[in-house]
């Protein structure tokens, strides 16, 4: 059972990483994309999602008693959250030089996902708190 | 009368199993506890970020909230039903082929047959999304129907278990809608906080 829990978490984690790269490519959110070109993001998404599904369902027989519905739900939330944190960290490292001029901040800009088109997740968070301190 | 109709429809569908191996494998995959629920959850995950304009994005995000709360409520209602009513699974009643009558293509679940938990949660998910985004909602209703059919095909549920689960899922969505209306402005406030954290 412990093995299945870890495998399901990893399956969700990889799938959600793929989904996040798909979203980053689709919405041009360069700040959370691992790649320079959008086509690479789409390709990664397809490979990650298809690979995760193939690995999870083909590698082992899943027609056996396993996780309860509530466990599946909780593991999906945990896996998707972990995927978001991983994506934010890795893309912030890869894209650390992305639009450094945004470091000057833009007091008029409303926070939200669209800000991640020009800056990484951690640049955005840092910018938000700096603006808040300035009042 | 109802039980007899339920049994008749069950055997119409379940008798299709064991004839074409590729269809059996497909139905077994569709009927697992993980495949369709995870596919639907991934679509909902994408929907959280999707939308052409801020208004549409917010509507999608509210639909995701509704779907999540609805799925949670559906699970709770199913658990309450299970505590009061223990309907045996079809293979427990009629035995497993070849000694019995049921073509069982799955493991033997030990929880009550009525209502179907997976039907309740998938329909709660799909109908919750349908309220905010018709196109994606219809798209999700298709796998919700498929998983219900597959569960009868593989021999673990009666059609009325699926119907009961479906009704519970739809009721749970209405409940989720009510919860979101009653707790307003809390959902708006949560969305605002998530936007400030660049999560929405």
Interface residues (C-beta under 8 A of the other chain):
Chain A: X8 X11 X12 X15 X16 X19 X22 X23 X26 X27 X49 X56 X57 X62 X63 X64 X65 X66 X67 X69 X70 X72 X73 X76 X80 X84 X110 X111 X112 X113 X115 X116 X121 X124 X125 X128
Chain B: X28 X29 X32 X33 X34 X35 X37 X38 X41 X42 X45 X46 X49 X50 X54 X57 X71 X72 X75 X105 X106 X107 X109 X110 X117 X118 X121 X195 X196 X197 X198 X199 X200
